[in-house]
Amino acid sequence: MDSHLNELALKELLYRIADDLLILGHRNSEWTGIGPLLEEDIAFSSMAQDKIGQSLALYELLHQLGEREPDVVAFMRNADQFHNCQFVELPIGGYEFSLIRHFLYDHSLFLRFQALSNSSYEPLAALSRKLVGELRYHVLHASTFIKQLGTATEESISRLQSSLNEAIPYSLGIFEPSPYEKELIDDGIFSGEQELFHQWWSVVNEILGKTALEISQVDQELAKTGGRLGQHTEHLQPLLDEMSEVIKLDPSAEW
């Protein structure tokens, strides 16, 4: 495999994961101080902090591959330069929507890092093995609350079901294929988005099967895609403007 193409494929993969984590971390941090329960306020804030820290680790890998410093790539790009899926940039909505997004996205992330633990790119494999441990709590938290609220009252089930219906097309955008999908698979860097989707779909269905929530067979053609290619909703740029306020005022500020 061409070494230049290999590097492009690797960088694109790292950017999509790092950008997802950065954006969702900032979105979930918006629950700080307004969570429905004190425990959930603390939990969402803690997991948001974890995600932002994980994004930094991935931006540092990109810097080792010749990309600019983490602060620059995180806070000085415009929306059309970001590779995150559209799902993570949507506003937090009600708690039920954020919980559904937490459940759907974090299970995909946990499975992604499990797969990347065997990546042929050893720096990514080593980091992934570490992050899998951190993410066990995230998926346990999400699954526990989905099971509890998905079997609780008519209202809780109805609200979660409505958010699930809204979230599914966006969640499918997580698995938008890379332009370098073949290269990633052939070189053993990553097993591919389609394989990840099938693993995720199996896990999600198994957990939802223990609740009153229903999810029909999905049509991937209805996926909200484009985010991986820089095509975003109207919600991303205002979030980036808010995120970059500090560094624009004080370029010496650190994470």
N, C-alpha and C positions, 0 to 999 in steps of 0.2 A: 504494500500500500504506500502511496506517495506520502512522504513525511509532512509536506506542507498541508496536504488535504487532511491528514491525521490530526494536525494541530488545529486546523479550522473546525473540524468536527468536535474535538475535545472542548475548545473554547465555547462553541455554541451550546454544548451541553451544560457546561459550568455556568454560563450566563443565564440560561433558562431556570436552573435550580436556584441560583443565588438571587436572581430578581424576584422569583416567586416568594422566597423566604423574606427578603427585605420588605416587599410590599405587604404581604400578609402579616408580618410582624408589626408593621406600623398600623395596619388596619385594626388588628386585635388589641393593640395598645390603647385604642380609643375607648375600650371598656373600663380603663382604669378610673376608679371613683364612681362609676355608674352601673356596675354589675348588679344583677338582680338579687344576689346574695353576696355577703362579704367574702365567703370562700371562693365564689366564682370570680369576683373582682380580682382577688389575689391570684387565682389560677390562670385566668386569661392574661393578666399582666406578666406573670412569670413565664408562661409559654411564649408570649410575644417577645420577651427579652431573649429567650432561647433562640427563637427564629432569627432575630437580628444578629445575634452572635454567630449563628451558623452561616448566615449570609456573608459575614465578614471573613470567616475561614475560607469560603469558596472564592471570594474576591481576592484573597491573598494567594490562592492557587493560580488564579488568572494573572495576577501581578508577576508571579514567578514565570509565567509563560509569555511575558512581555507586554501585558496590558497595563494600563495606568494604575496609579495607587487606588486602594479601596475607596477612600473618601471621594475621589474624583469620579470613579465609575458609578458609585452609589448615589451621589448627590448632584452631579453636574451634567447629567444627560437629560435630554428631553424624552417625552413619552414614546416617540417613534423609534427610539434607540433601545428601549427595554424589551426583553424577551419573555417576560412573565405572561402566564395565561390570563385571560380576562377575568376568570373566576375570582382571583385573589384581590383584584382592584375594586370590586364592587363595594359599595358602602356597607357598614356593619348591619344596618337594618335593625330588626328586633333581635332579642337574644336567641330566639328559635332559629333565625336564619344564620347567625354567626355560629351556633352550635352545629347545625347541619353542615355548614362549610368546613368547620373544624373537623368533623367526623369524616367527610368525604375526602378532603384534601390531605389530612394528616395520615390517613391510611395509605394513600397513594405515595406519600413521601416516605413513610416507614418502609414500604415495599421497595421503593426506588433505591433507598440507601442499602437495604439488604442485598439487592442485585449488584449495586456498585461496590459492595464489600469484596466482590470477586473480580473487579475491574483489572484489566491488564495495565492500566495506568496506576502504579502503586501509590503515589501520593493521594489520589482520589480514593483508592481502596482503603488506605489506612484511615483517612478522615471519615469515610463512610462507616467503618466498623465502630468508630467512636460515637458517631451521631446516632447510630441505631440504638445504642444504649440510652441516650437522652430521649429519643422519641418513643421509647416503650411507655413512658408515663403519659405522653400526649395521646397516644391511641387508646390507652386504658381509660383515661379521663373521658375522652369523647365517647367511647363505646358504652361506658357505664351510664352516662347521662342520657344517651340515646335510648338505652334499654329501659331506664327508669321512667323517663318522660314519655317514651313511646308506648308505655303500657299503663300510664297513670290515669288521667282523666280524659273525658271527651274533648275538652278544650285543648289540653296539651297535645293530644294526638292530632287533632285537626290543624293546629298551628304548625306543628312539625311537618305534617303531610303537605301543607301548602308550601312551606319553605323547601321541602324536598323536591316538589314538582318544579319549583322555580329554579332550583340549583342544578338539577341533573344536566340540562343542556350545557351549562357553563362548566360543570365538572368534567364533562367529556373533553373539553378543550385542554385539560391538563395533558392529555395524551396525543396532542397534535404532533405528527411525525416531524422529525428533524429533516432539514434539507440533506443532512449527511447520515441518514438512518442506516444505509447499507454499510458505509464506512465504519460507523460505530460498532455495528454488529460483527462485521467481518474481522475487525481488528481486536475484538474482545473487550472493548472499552465499556460497552453497555449492551444488554440483551434486547433493547428496543422497546418502543412505546406500545406496540401491539401486545407484546408479551406481558408488559406491565399492566396494561388495561385488563387483560383476562384474569390476572392474579387479583387485581383490585376488585373487579366485578364479583368474583367468587367470595371474597372476604366480606364485602359490603352486603351482599345478598344473604350470607349466612347470619350476620348480625341482625339485619333488619327482619329476618325470618323469626326472630325471638321477640318481635314487637308487633304492634297493630299497624305499623306503617307498611305501605305497599309501594313497590316499584316494578313497573312493567319492563319487559325486554327493551333495551334502549336501541335507538337507531343512531349510529355514529355520524350519519350524514346530517343529523340535526345539531351536532356539536357546535358550540359557539367558539369558533377558531379565529386565528389571525393574530392573537396576542404574541405568539412565538416569533412572528414576522414583523412585529412593531405596529400592528393594527389594534388599537385599544379603544375602550369606551371613553365617554366624555369624563369619566370619574378619575382617570389616572393623572392627567396633568395637574389638576388642582392639588392632588395629594402630593405630587412631587414638588410643587411650589412650596407647600407647607413644610415638607421634609427638609428642603434645602435652605430654609430661612437662616438657620444658625450659621452654616458654613459660608453663606454669602455675606453675612455680617462679620464673621470672624473666621477667615480661612485657616487659622491655626488651631481651631477647635478639634478635639479628638473624640473618637467613639468612647 
